[in-house]
Amino acid sequence: MLAFTFAFRCGGLAILYHWAIRTMLIRQKSIPLRFQYFLHDAEQRILIYRVGSGFTFPHRLLQEHIAISSFCP
């Protein structure tokens, strides 16, 4: 039981939150189920660039368009 408590204090709770949020977004169809494949495909089509451990858009206008259109129902 002590190991279980220690694991949650050292990042286990963050993992639990990560999967809970990811599951919620998948159920709402806000993100695809296979998110890694989606990002890889977008990178192959030059819609995004890999920068370190994250991604960025090649053009600011594209980024603004996606940001605005994602909030429209």
VOZATOR-493534 format. One record per residue: residue number from 0; x, y, z of N, C-alpha, C in turn. Coordinates in steps of 0.1 Angstrom, whole numbers, plus 5000, padded with zeros to 4 digits. Layout:
<pts>
NUM,X,Y,Z,X,Y,Z,X,Y,Z
...
</pts>
This chain:
<pts>
0,5008,4988,5000,5000,5000,5000,5009,5013,5000
1,5020,5012,5007,5029,5023,5007,5035,5026,4994
2,5038,5016,4986,5043,5018,4972,5033,5024,4963
3,5020,5020,4965,5009,5026,4957,5008,5041,4960
4,5008,5045,4973,5007,5059,4977,5019,5067,4971
5,5031,5061,4972,5043,5068,4967,5042,5070,4952
6,5037,5060,4945,5036,5061,4930,5027,5072,4927
7,5016,5074,4933,5006,5085,4930,5012,5098,4933
8,5020,5099,4944,5027,5112,4947,5038,5116,4937
9,5043,5106,4931,5055,5109,4922,5050,5108,4907
10,5038,5113,4904,5034,5114,4890,5023,5105,4886
11,5019,5096,4894,5008,5087,4891,4995,5094,4890
12,4992,5105,4898,4980,5112,4897,4980,5120,4884
13,4991,5125,4879,4992,5132,4866,4989,5123,4855
14,4993,5111,4855,4990,5101,4845,4975,5098,4845
15,4969,5097,4857,4955,5094,4858,4947,5106,4852
16,4951,5118,4855,4944,5130,4849,4946,5130,4834
17,4958,5127,4829,4961,5127,4815,4951,5117,4808
18,4950,5105,4813,4941,5095,4806,4926,5099,4807
19,4923,5105,4819,4909,5109,4820,4905,5120,4810
20,4914,5130,4809,4911,5141,4799,4911,5135,4785
21,4921,5127,4782,4922,5121,4768,4909,5113,4765
22,4905,5105,4774,4892,5097,4772,4880,5106,4770
23,4880,5117,4778,4868,5126,4777,4869,5133,4763
24,4880,5137,4758,4882,5144,4745,4879,5134,4734
25,4882,5122,4735,4879,5112,4725,4864,5109,4724
26,4858,5108,4736,4843,5106,4736,4836,5118,4730
27,4841,5130,4732,4834,5142,4726,4838,5144,4711
28,4846,5135,4706,4852,5135,4692,4859,5148,4690
29,4866,5153,4700,4874,5165,4698,4888,5162,4693
30,4893,5149,4696,4906,5145,4692,4904,5130,4686
31,4912,5126,4677,4911,5113,4671,4916,5102,4681
32,4911,5090,4680,4915,5079,4689,4930,5076,4688
33,4935,5076,4676,4949,5073,4674,4956,5087,4671
34,4959,5094,4682,4964,5107,4681,4978,5108,4675
35,4987,5098,4678,5000,5098,4673,5000,5096,4658
36,4992,5088,4653,4991,5086,4638,4986,5099,4631
37,4976,5105,4638,4971,5118,4633,4982,5128,4632
38,4990,5130,4642,5001,5139,4642,5012,5136,4632
39,5015,5123,4631,5025,5118,4621,5020,5121,4607
40,5008,5119,4604,5002,5121,4591,5002,5136,4588
41,4999,5145,4598,4999,5159,4596,5013,5164,4593
42,5023,5158,4600,5037,5161,4598,5041,5157,4584
43,5037,5146,4579,5041,5141,4566,5035,5150,4555
44,5023,5156,4558,5017,5165,4548,5021,5180,4550
45,5031,5182,4558,5037,5195,4561,5027,5205,4566
46,5017,5200,4574,5008,5209,4581,5013,5214,4594
47,5022,5205,4600,5029,5209,4613,5043,5204,4612
48,5052,5210,4620,5066,5207,4621,5069,5202,4635
49,5077,5192,4636,5082,5187,4649,5093,5197,4655
50,5090,5202,4667,5100,5210,4673,5103,5205,4687
51,5114,5198,4689,5117,5192,4701,5107,5181,4704
52,5100,5181,4715,5090,5171,4718,5076,5176,4715
53,5075,5187,4708,5062,5192,4705,5061,5195,4690
54,5050,5202,4686,5048,5205,4672,5045,5220,4671
55,5047,5225,4659,5043,5239,4656,5038,5240,4641
56,5031,5250,4638,5025,5252,4625,5036,5260,4617
57,5036,5257,4604,5046,5263,4595,5042,5278,4592
58,5029,5281,4593,5024,5294,4589,5014,5299,4599
59,5016,5311,4604,5007,5317,4614,4993,5318,4610
60,4990,5320,4597,4976,5321,4592,4969,5308,4594
61,4976,5297,4591,4970,5284,4593,4967,5281,4607
62,4976,5285,4616,4974,5283,4631,4962,5291,4635
63,4960,5303,4631,4949,5312,4635,4936,5306,4630
64,4936,5301,4617,4924,5295,4611,4919,5283,4619
65,4928,5274,4623,4925,5262,4630,4920,5266,4644
66,4926,5276,4650,4922,5280,4664,4908,5286,4664
67,4905,5294,4654,4892,5300,4653,4881,5290,4649
68,4884,5281,4639,4874,5272,4635,4871,5260,4645
69,4880,5258,4654,4878,5247,4663,4868,5250,4674
70,4865,5263,4676,4855,5267,4686,4841,5269,4680
71,4840,5268,4667,4827,5270,4660,4820,5256,4661
72,4807,5256,4665,4799,5244,4665,4797,5238,4652
</pts>
